[in-house]
Amino acid sequence: MKFHTSTYNYDYSFPAVSLAYFLRYPNPCSTHVLTEDVISRHFDPVTQRLYTTRLHLKQSKIPAWILGLLPRNILGNNRGPNGEAQNFVLENSVIDIREGWMETESQNLQYTGVLKAVEKQRFTRSSSATDSPTSLFSPTADKSLSENISSKQETTDVSTTITFVSRLGQSKRRVGVSANGEETEEQKRGFFSWSTAKLQGSIEGASLERARKSLVRSKEGMDIVLERMRQGGLAAVLEGMRRDRELVVGAKGRSGIGLLGGLNSDQSTDRTSESRWRKIWEDATSGDDGFDV
């Protein structure tokens, strides 16, 4: 297991940063993101918190040499039109505007036997903020929306932790039933256990280095969205998203599910798309990793 932590600060108010988070795709720094869809969303009137579950389809960032180790049947249904590996990523978030914090957790739903990556982020209103936090949606009479977005009285702190676990090369066997009726498993150990551990460490290490670079790009993408919001409000953000989507489509062509148009963006593939992600969802929530290589 390997993990990476980082902290940084956005020079924007918490409402602006939390809104930009949900509007960050597409942007020039995220051309690997193909689609995003809201699976569920609800607001708790008691706690005043918004809960959201989204599903993203991304080009896999697993290094090519790792993918080359996988059997063809595993990659068969997870490739784009040009043969690139793709991966569904599940994102859960909860946001409390009143208290000024947001927590997110994202994890891959495929290739988990090769590498499971879990990213957790916490966004908080800076401790130096005033007792009266900035509001995007109720600007005062002498302030424009853009001025509220980049309020000098409030910034946003972000902490990120990414954990990587590889089980490539491991296999398991059932050895009995526990007292509560659940099956127990034990990892098989043999002559190649040392080389397996070394391979797993190499996979986790390579993924860690990629994650460090990706976090920089991710922050750059958020900065672009926030600057658009500051310059022209939501209209500028939506216009930027439209332009970026056109660039992605022009560069990559259409994927099997439609680039950043959602699962319903192409009615001719709607049923196939829904069937595909529903199977991924059911496999991921069933507790079965899908395979052991």
BALOBA-1460 file (C-alpha; in Angstrom, 3 decimals):
// residues 293
<rec num="1" residu="m" x="0.000" y="0.000" z="0.000"/>
<rec num="2" residu="k" x="1.190" y="3.492" z="-0.815"/>
<rec num="3" residu="f" x="-0.437" y="6.833" z="-0.200"/>
<rec num="4" residu="h" x="0.096" y="10.483" z="-1.017"/>
<rec num="5" residu="t" x="-1.161" y="13.533" z="0.860"/>
<rec num="6" residu="s" x="-1.099" y="17.175" z="-0.112"/>
<rec num="7" residu="t" x="-2.597" y="20.479" z="0.974"/>
<rec num="8" residu="y" x="-3.117" y="23.737" z="-0.841"/>
<rec num="9" residu="n" x="-5.245" y="26.845" z="-0.802"/>
<rec num="10" residu="y" x="-7.550" y="28.419" z="-3.378"/>
<rec num="11" residu="d" x="-7.706" y="32.199" z="-3.337"/>
<rec num="12" residu="y" x="-11.459" y="32.007" z="-3.814"/>
<rec num="13" residu="s" x="-14.430" y="31.767" z="-1.476"/>
<rec num="14" residu="f" x="-15.690" y="28.353" z="-0.391"/>
<rec num="15" residu="p" x="-19.041" y="28.629" z="-2.250"/>
<rec num="16" residu="a" x="-17.129" y="29.405" z="-5.456"/>
<rec num="17" residu="v" x="-14.727" y="26.476" z="-5.038"/>
<rec num="18" residu="s" x="-17.470" y="23.990" z="-4.168"/>
<rec num="19" residu="l" x="-19.501" y="25.109" z="-7.190"/>
<rec num="20" residu="a" x="-16.460" y="24.910" z="-9.469"/>
<rec num="21" residu="y" x="-15.831" y="21.356" z="-8.259"/>
<rec num="22" residu="f" x="-19.137" y="20.209" z="-9.749"/>
<rec num="23" residu="l" x="-18.516" y="22.191" z="-12.959"/>
<rec num="24" residu="r" x="-14.863" y="21.267" z="-13.455"/>
<rec num="25" residu="y" x="-15.399" y="18.849" z="-16.363"/>
<rec num="26" residu="p" x="-14.575" y="19.429" z="-19.114"/>
<rec num="27" residu="n" x="-11.588" y="21.749" z="-18.924"/>
<rec num="28" residu="p" x="-8.311" y="21.922" z="-20.896"/>
<rec num="29" residu="c" x="-6.509" y="19.932" z="-18.177"/>
<rec num="30" residu="s" x="-8.990" y="17.031" z="-18.095"/>
<rec num="31" residu="t" x="-9.176" y="15.731" z="-21.654"/>
<rec num="32" residu="h" x="-9.008" y="12.165" z="-20.270"/>
<rec num="33" residu="v" x="-12.505" y="12.562" z="-18.755"/>
<rec num="34" residu="l" x="-15.038" y="11.227" z="-21.244"/>
<rec num="35" residu="t" x="-18.396" y="11.375" z="-19.445"/>
<rec num="36" residu="e" x="-19.935" y="12.317" z="-16.131"/>
<rec num="37" residu="d" x="-23.383" y="11.426" z="-14.826"/>
<rec num="38" residu="v" x="-25.291" y="12.094" z="-11.615"/>
<rec num="39" residu="i" x="-26.475" y="8.783" z="-10.139"/>
<rec num="40" residu="s" x="-28.212" y="10.251" z="-7.094"/>
<rec num="41" residu="r" x="-28.533" y="13.560" z="-5.282"/>
<rec num="42" residu="h" x="-30.516" y="14.559" z="-2.234"/>
<rec num="43" residu="f" x="-30.669" y="17.406" z="0.258"/>
<rec num="44" residu="d" x="-31.113" y="16.738" z="3.961"/>
<rec num="45" residu="p" x="-33.296" y="19.559" z="5.356"/>
<rec num="46" residu="v" x="-32.268" y="18.735" z="8.935"/>
<rec num="47" residu="t" x="-28.497" y="18.892" z="8.509"/>
<rec num="48" residu="q" x="-28.671" y="21.295" z="5.539"/>
<rec num="49" residu="r" x="-26.263" y="19.065" z="3.615"/>
<rec num="50" residu="l" x="-26.244" y="18.039" z="-0.036"/>
<rec num="51" residu="y" x="-25.290" y="14.445" z="-0.892"/>
<rec num="52" residu="t" x="-24.289" y="13.549" z="-4.450"/>
<rec num="53" residu="t" x="-23.126" y="10.380" z="-6.183"/>
<rec num="54" residu="r" x="-21.639" y="10.713" z="-9.661"/>
<rec num="55" residu="l" x="-20.133" y="8.294" z="-12.148"/>
<rec num="56" residu="h" x="-17.239" y="9.366" z="-14.384"/>
<rec num="57" residu="l" x="-15.842" y="7.515" z="-17.372"/>
<rec num="58" residu="k" x="-12.156" y="8.259" z="-17.835"/>
<rec num="59" residu="q" x="-9.314" y="7.038" z="-19.945"/>
<rec num="60" residu="s" x="-7.375" y="4.769" z="-17.643"/>
<rec num="61" residu="k" x="-4.170" y="6.217" z="-16.188"/>
<rec num="62" residu="i" x="-2.771" y="2.800" z="-15.372"/>
<rec num="63" residu="p" x="0.665" y="2.688" z="-17.072"/>
<rec num="64" residu="a" x="0.772" y="0.815" z="-20.381"/>
<rec num="65" residu="w" x="3.271" y="-1.747" z="-19.092"/>
<rec num="66" residu="i" x="0.811" y="-2.730" z="-16.364"/>
<rec num="67" residu="l" x="-2.093" y="-3.064" z="-18.777"/>
<rec num="68" residu="g" x="0.142" y="-5.297" z="-20.896"/>
<rec num="69" residu="l" x="0.166" y="-7.812" z="-18.039"/>
<rec num="70" residu="l" x="-3.606" y="-8.218" z="-18.079"/>
<rec num="71" residu="p" x="-5.446" y="-10.957" z="-19.981"/>
<rec num="72" residu="r" x="-7.256" y="-9.742" z="-23.085"/>
<rec num="73" residu="n" x="-10.641" y="-10.868" z="-21.773"/>
<rec num="74" residu="i" x="-10.363" y="-8.407" z="-18.859"/>
<rec num="75" residu="l" x="-9.742" y="-5.400" z="-21.090"/>
<rec num="76" residu="g" x="-12.155" y="-6.480" z="-23.808"/>
<rec num="77" residu="n" x="-15.215" y="-4.538" z="-22.594"/>
<rec num="78" residu="n" x="-13.287" y="-1.629" z="-21.121"/>
<rec num="79" residu="r" x="-11.714" y="-0.122" z="-24.213"/>
<rec num="80" residu="g" x="-12.621" y="2.907" z="-26.268"/>
<rec num="81" residu="p" x="-13.066" y="3.032" z="-30.051"/>
<rec num="82" residu="n" x="-9.331" y="3.513" z="-30.553"/>
<rec num="83" residu="g" x="-8.353" y="0.692" z="-28.212"/>
<rec num="84" residu="e" x="-7.542" y="2.911" z="-25.206"/>
<rec num="85" residu="a" x="-8.321" y="1.472" z="-21.764"/>
<rec num="86" residu="q" x="-11.238" y="3.110" z="-19.956"/>
<rec num="87" residu="n" x="-12.311" y="3.064" z="-16.338"/>
<rec num="88" residu="f" x="-15.441" y="4.034" z="-14.440"/>
<rec num="89" residu="v" x="-14.809" y="6.131" z="-11.324"/>
<rec num="90" residu="l" x="-17.401" y="6.456" z="-8.564"/>
<rec num="91" residu="e" x="-17.525" y="9.775" z="-6.730"/>
<rec num="92" residu="n" x="-19.440" y="10.468" z="-3.506"/>
<rec num="93" residu="s" x="-19.608" y="13.924" z="-1.976"/>
<rec num="94" residu="v" x="-21.291" y="15.751" z="0.872"/>
<rec num="95" residu="i" x="-21.318" y="19.528" z="1.179"/>
<rec num="96" residu="d" x="-22.336" y="21.781" z="4.042"/>
<rec num="97" residu="i" x="-22.444" y="25.389" z="2.868"/>
<rec num="98" residu="r" x="-23.596" y="26.636" z="6.267"/>
<rec num="99" residu="e" x="-20.591" y="25.194" z="8.116"/>
<rec num="100" residu="g" x="-18.294" y="25.705" z="5.122"/>
<rec num="101" residu="w" x="-16.908" y="22.264" z="4.276"/>
<rec num="102" residu="m" x="-17.160" y="19.590" z="1.591"/>
<rec num="103" residu="e" x="-15.847" y="16.031" z="1.618"/>
<rec num="104" residu="t" x="-15.425" y="13.871" z="-1.480"/>
<rec num="105" residu="e" x="-14.323" y="10.307" z="-2.092"/>
<rec num="106" residu="s" x="-13.549" y="8.820" z="-5.515"/>
<rec num="107" residu="q" x="-12.512" y="5.275" z="-6.401"/>
<rec num="108" residu="n" x="-12.101" y="3.203" z="-9.531"/>
<rec num="109" residu="l" x="-14.671" y="0.477" z="-10.208"/>
<rec num="110" residu="q" x="-12.589" y="-1.531" z="-12.682"/>
<rec num="111" residu="y" x="-9.125" y="-3.107" z="-12.636"/>
<rec num="112" residu="t" x="-9.383" y="-3.188" z="-8.834"/>
<rec num="113" residu="g" x="-7.527" y="-6.501" z="-8.777"/>
<rec num="114" residu="v" x="-4.607" y="-4.734" z="-10.447"/>
<rec num="115" residu="l" x="-4.820" y="-1.423" z="-8.603"/>
<rec num="116" residu="k" x="-7.433" y="0.120" z="-6.351"/>
<rec num="117" residu="a" x="-7.113" y="3.872" z="-5.977"/>
<rec num="118" residu="v" x="-9.134" y="5.873" z="-3.456"/>
<rec num="119" residu="e" x="-8.936" y="9.666" z="-3.383"/>
<rec num="120" residu="k" x="-10.366" y="11.609" z="-0.452"/>
<rec num="121" residu="q" x="-10.563" y="15.383" z="-0.365"/>
<rec num="122" residu="r" x="-11.765" y="17.846" z="2.218"/>
<rec num="123" residu="f" x="-12.511" y="21.451" z="1.265"/>
<rec num="124" residu="t" x="-12.919" y="23.916" z="4.132"/>
<rec num="125" residu="r" x="-13.505" y="27.610" z="4.456"/>
<rec num="126" residu="s" x="-10.226" y="29.145" z="5.561"/>
<rec num="127" residu="s" x="-9.911" y="29.716" z="9.305"/>
<rec num="128" residu="s" x="-9.028" y="33.327" z="8.514"/>
<rec num="129" residu="a" x="-12.433" y="33.900" z="6.939"/>
<rec num="130" residu="t" x="-14.870" y="36.282" z="8.565"/>
<rec num="131" residu="d" x="-17.839" y="35.130" z="10.624"/>
<rec num="132" residu="s" x="-20.115" y="36.162" z="7.768"/>
<rec num="133" residu="p" x="-19.085" y="33.869" z="4.892"/>
<rec num="134" residu="t" x="-19.284" y="34.950" z="1.303"/>
<rec num="135" residu="s" x="-22.423" y="33.975" z="-0.600"/>
<rec num="136" residu="l" x="-22.447" y="33.502" z="-4.336"/>
<rec num="137" residu="f" x="-26.170" y="33.652" z="-4.648"/>
<rec num="138" residu="s" x="-27.039" y="36.602" z="-2.426"/>
<rec num="139" residu="p" x="-24.583" y="39.336" z="-3.423"/>
<rec num="140" residu="t" x="-24.913" y="42.640" z="-1.655"/>
<rec num="141" residu="a" x="-26.144" y="45.653" z="-3.552"/>
<rec num="142" residu="d" x="-22.658" y="47.100" z="-4.054"/>
<rec num="143" residu="k" x="-20.997" y="43.833" z="-5.054"/>
<rec num="144" residu="s" x="-21.214" y="41.934" z="-8.308"/>
<rec num="145" residu="l" x="-21.289" y="38.149" z="-8.527"/>
<rec num="146" residu="s" x="-17.698" y="38.112" z="-9.757"/>
<rec num="147" residu="e" x="-16.544" y="40.153" z="-6.768"/>
<rec num="148" residu="n" x="-18.209" y="37.696" z="-4.398"/>
<rec num="149" residu="i" x="-16.535" y="34.759" z="-6.130"/>
<rec num="150" residu="s" x="-13.029" y="36.109" z="-5.586"/>
<rec num="151" residu="s" x="-13.680" y="37.659" z="-2.200"/>
<rec num="152" residu="k" x="-10.406" y="38.735" z="-0.554"/>
<rec num="153" residu="q" x="-11.983" y="38.056" z="2.850"/>
<rec num="154" residu="e" x="-12.287" y="34.334" z="2.282"/>
<rec num="155" residu="t" x="-10.129" y="31.553" z="0.847"/>
<rec num="156" residu="t" x="-10.553" y="27.780" z="0.730"/>
<rec num="157" residu="d" x="-8.192" y="25.121" z="2.073"/>
<rec num="158" residu="v" x="-8.016" y="21.687" z="0.464"/>
<rec num="159" residu="s" x="-6.447" y="18.504" z="1.790"/>
<rec num="160" residu="t" x="-6.088" y="15.446" z="-0.448"/>
<rec num="161" residu="t" x="-5.178" y="11.852" z="0.376"/>
<rec num="162" residu="i" x="-4.814" y="9.163" z="-2.283"/>
<rec num="163" residu="t" x="-4.309" y="5.517" z="-1.365"/>
<rec num="164" residu="f" x="-3.095" y="2.818" z="-3.772"/>
<rec num="165" residu="v" x="-3.410" y="-0.934" z="-3.187"/>
<rec num="166" residu="s" x="-2.406" y="-3.568" z="-5.755"/>
<rec num="167" residu="r" x="-3.391" y="-7.248" z="-5.523"/>
<rec num="168" residu="l" x="-1.972" y="-8.272" z="-8.882"/>
<rec num="169" residu="g" x="-0.752" y="-11.851" z="-8.743"/>
<rec num="170" residu="q" x="-2.690" y="-12.760" z="-5.630"/>
<rec num="171" residu="s" x="-5.334" y="-15.434" z="-5.507"/>
<rec num="172" residu="k" x="-7.584" y="-16.424" z="-2.691"/>
<rec num="173" residu="r" x="-9.208" y="-19.610" z="-1.465"/>
<rec num="174" residu="r" x="-12.141" y="-20.040" z="0.851"/>
<rec num="175" residu="v" x="-11.103" y="-21.689" z="4.109"/>
<rec num="176" residu="g" x="-14.299" y="-21.708" z="6.136"/>
<rec num="177" residu="v" x="-17.206" y="-19.815" z="7.601"/>
<rec num="178" residu="s" x="-16.891" y="-17.304" z="10.404"/>
<rec num="179" residu="a" x="-19.065" y="-17.205" z="13.513"/>
<rec num="180" residu="n" x="-21.432" y="-14.700" z="11.903"/>
<rec num="181" residu="g" x="-21.898" y="-16.888" z="8.843"/>
<rec num="182" residu="e" x="-19.596" y="-14.991" z="6.477"/>
<rec num="183" residu="e" x="-17.114" y="-16.838" z="4.275"/>
<rec num="184" residu="t" x="-13.478" y="-16.278" z="5.180"/>
<rec num="185" residu="e" x="-10.588" y="-16.201" z="2.744"/>
<rec num="186" residu="e" x="-6.870" y="-16.640" z="2.995"/>
<rec num="187" residu="q" x="-4.243" y="-15.465" z="0.566"/>
<rec num="188" residu="k" x="-2.313" y="-18.329" z="-0.968"/>
<rec num="189" residu="r" x="1.396" y="-18.113" z="-0.326"/>
<rec num="190" residu="g" x="4.064" y="-19.793" z="-2.392"/>
<rec num="191" residu="f" x="7.457" y="-19.587" z="-3.971"/>
<rec num="192" residu="f" x="6.555" y="-16.486" z="-5.982"/>
<rec num="193" residu="s" x="5.128" y="-14.460" z="-3.083"/>
<rec num="194" residu="w" x="8.249" y="-12.260" z="-2.886"/>
<rec num="195" residu="s" x="8.221" y="-11.433" z="-6.621"/>
<rec num="196" residu="t" x="4.485" y="-10.773" z="-6.439"/>
<rec num="197" residu="a" x="4.971" y="-8.274" z="-3.628"/>
<rec num="198" residu="k" x="7.735" y="-6.573" z="-5.604"/>
<rec num="199" residu="l" x="5.475" y="-6.300" z="-8.652"/>
<rec num="200" residu="q" x="2.676" y="-4.876" z="-6.559"/>
<rec num="201" residu="g" x="5.078" y="-2.341" z="-5.068"/>
<rec num="202" residu="s" x="6.212" y="-1.301" z="-8.557"/>
<rec num="203" residu="i" x="2.604" y="-0.795" z="-9.662"/>
<rec num="204" residu="e" x="1.752" y="1.245" z="-6.582"/>
<rec num="205" residu="g" x="4.945" y="3.292" z="-6.912"/>
<rec num="206" residu="a" x="4.366" y="4.104" z="-10.589"/>
<rec num="207" residu="s" x="0.764" y="5.082" z="-9.839"/>
<rec num="208" residu="l" x="1.919" y="7.294" z="-6.973"/>
<rec num="209" residu="e" x="4.205" y="9.289" z="-9.262"/>
<rec num="210" residu="r" x="1.420" y="9.734" z="-11.804"/>
<rec num="211" residu="a" x="-0.945" y="10.868" z="-9.048"/>
<rec num="212" residu="r" x="1.441" y="13.609" z="-7.937"/>
<rec num="213" residu="k" x="1.511" y="15.014" z="-11.459"/>
<rec num="214" residu="s" x="-2.246" y="14.574" z="-11.872"/>
<rec num="215" residu="l" x="-2.968" y="16.588" z="-8.743"/>
<rec num="216" residu="v" x="-1.062" y="19.520" z="-10.209"/>
<rec num="217" residu="r" x="-3.080" y="19.277" z="-13.418"/>
<rec num="218" residu="s" x="-6.296" y="18.929" z="-11.433"/>
<rec num="219" residu="k" x="-5.617" y="22.129" z="-9.532"/>
<rec num="220" residu="e" x="-4.759" y="23.924" z="-12.778"/>
<rec num="221" residu="g" x="-8.101" y="22.785" z="-14.203"/>
<rec num="222" residu="m" x="-9.971" y="24.090" z="-11.151"/>
<rec num="223" residu="d" x="-8.102" y="27.391" z="-11.425"/>
<rec num="224" residu="i" x="-9.269" y="27.735" z="-15.031"/>
<rec num="225" residu="v" x="-12.905" y="27.146" z="-14.045"/>
<rec num="226" residu="l" x="-12.653" y="29.561" z="-11.111"/>
<rec num="227" residu="e" x="-11.077" y="32.263" z="-13.274"/>
<rec num="228" residu="r" x="-13.851" y="31.875" z="-15.845"/>
<rec num="229" residu="m" x="-16.373" y="32.230" z="-13.024"/>
<rec num="230" residu="r" x="-14.634" y="35.335" z="-11.749"/>
<rec num="231" residu="q" x="-14.482" y="36.930" z="-15.178"/>
<rec num="232" residu="g" x="-18.005" y="36.203" z="-16.364"/>
<rec num="233" residu="g" x="-19.971" y="34.187" z="-13.818"/>
<rec num="234" residu="l" x="-21.780" y="30.968" z="-14.642"/>
<rec num="235" residu="a" x="-22.348" y="32.007" z="-18.262"/>
<rec num="236" residu="a" x="-18.587" y="32.123" z="-18.848"/>
<rec num="237" residu="v" x="-18.127" y="28.733" z="-17.177"/>
<rec num="238" residu="l" x="-20.796" y="27.097" z="-19.336"/>
<rec num="239" residu="e" x="-19.410" y="28.668" z="-22.488"/>
<rec num="240" residu="g" x="-15.944" y="27.411" z="-21.587"/>
<rec num="241" residu="m" x="-17.340" y="23.924" z="-21.004"/>
<rec num="242" residu="r" x="-18.957" y="24.016" z="-24.439"/>
<rec num="243" residu="r" x="-15.695" y="24.976" z="-26.134"/>
<rec num="244" residu="d" x="-13.700" y="22.372" z="-24.219"/>
<rec num="245" residu="r" x="-16.224" y="19.673" z="-25.078"/>
<rec num="246" residu="e" x="-15.889" y="20.503" z="-28.759"/>
<rec num="247" residu="l" x="-12.108" y="20.243" z="-28.502"/>
<rec num="248" residu="v" x="-12.324" y="16.852" z="-26.810"/>
<rec num="249" residu="v" x="-14.766" y="15.535" z="-29.395"/>
<rec num="250" residu="g" x="-12.600" y="16.827" z="-32.211"/>
<rec num="251" residu="a" x="-9.469" y="15.259" z="-30.780"/>
<rec num="252" residu="k" x="-10.858" y="11.880" z="-29.782"/>
<rec num="253" residu="g" x="-14.004" y="11.342" z="-31.801"/>
<rec num="254" residu="r" x="-17.066" y="9.789" z="-30.200"/>
<rec num="255" residu="s" x="-16.647" y="7.175" z="-27.515"/>
<rec num="256" residu="g" x="-19.142" y="4.409" z="-26.962"/>
<rec num="257" residu="i" x="-21.076" y="6.573" z="-24.497"/>
<rec num="258" residu="g" x="-20.717" y="10.073" z="-25.875"/>
<rec num="259" residu="l" x="-18.088" y="12.518" z="-24.641"/>
<rec num="260" residu="l" x="-19.207" y="14.433" z="-21.564"/>
<rec num="261" residu="g" x="-22.747" y="14.371" z="-22.825"/>
<rec num="262" residu="g" x="-23.938" y="11.879" z="-20.252"/>
<rec num="263" residu="l" x="-25.306" y="8.416" z="-20.720"/>
<rec num="264" residu="n" x="-28.282" y="9.795" z="-22.624"/>
<rec num="265" residu="s" x="-26.325" y="12.000" z="-25.020"/>
<rec num="266" residu="d" x="-26.776" y="9.566" z="-27.891"/>
<rec num="267" residu="q" x="-30.194" y="7.907" z="-27.954"/>
<rec num="268" residu="s" x="-29.012" y="5.225" z="-30.355"/>
<rec num="269" residu="t" x="-26.608" y="3.897" z="-27.719"/>
<rec num="270" residu="d" x="-28.712" y="4.763" z="-24.676"/>
<rec num="271" residu="r" x="-29.814" y="1.223" z="-23.799"/>
<rec num="272" residu="t" x="-26.392" y="-0.283" z="-24.378"/>
<rec num="273" residu="s" x="-24.764" y="2.465" z="-22.315"/>
<rec num="274" residu="e" x="-27.192" y="2.097" z="-19.430"/>
<rec num="275" residu="s" x="-26.750" y="-1.666" z="-19.442"/>
<rec num="276" residu="r" x="-22.974" y="-1.267" z="-19.417"/>
<rec num="277" residu="w" x="-22.667" y="1.115" z="-16.482"/>
<rec num="278" residu="r" x="-25.406" y="-0.670" z="-14.530"/>
<rec num="279" residu="k" x="-23.418" y="-3.914" z="-14.721"/>
<rec num="280" residu="i" x="-20.292" y="-2.080" z="-13.566"/>
<rec num="281" residu="w" x="-22.284" y="-0.559" z="-10.706"/>
<rec num="282" residu="e" x="-23.748" y="-3.889" z="-9.611"/>
<rec num="283" residu="d" x="-20.369" y="-5.634" z="-9.753"/>
<rec num="284" residu="a" x="-18.759" y="-2.875" z="-7.697"/>
<rec num="285" residu="t" x="-21.450" y="-2.827" z="-5.010"/>
<rec num="286" residu="s" x="-21.690" y="-6.596" z="-4.745"/>
<rec num="287" residu="g" x="-18.333" y="-6.767" z="-2.973"/>
<rec num="288" residu="d" x="-16.788" y="-8.811" z="-5.783"/>
<rec num="289" residu="d" x="-13.613" y="-7.329" z="-7.246"/>
<rec num="290" residu="g" x="-14.378" y="-9.110" z="-10.495"/>
<rec num="291" residu="f" x="-11.156" y="-11.088" z="-10.883"/>
<rec num="292" residu="d" x="-7.885" y="-12.130" z="-9.372"/>
<rec num="293" residu="v" x="-4.983" y="-12.098" z="-11.797"/>
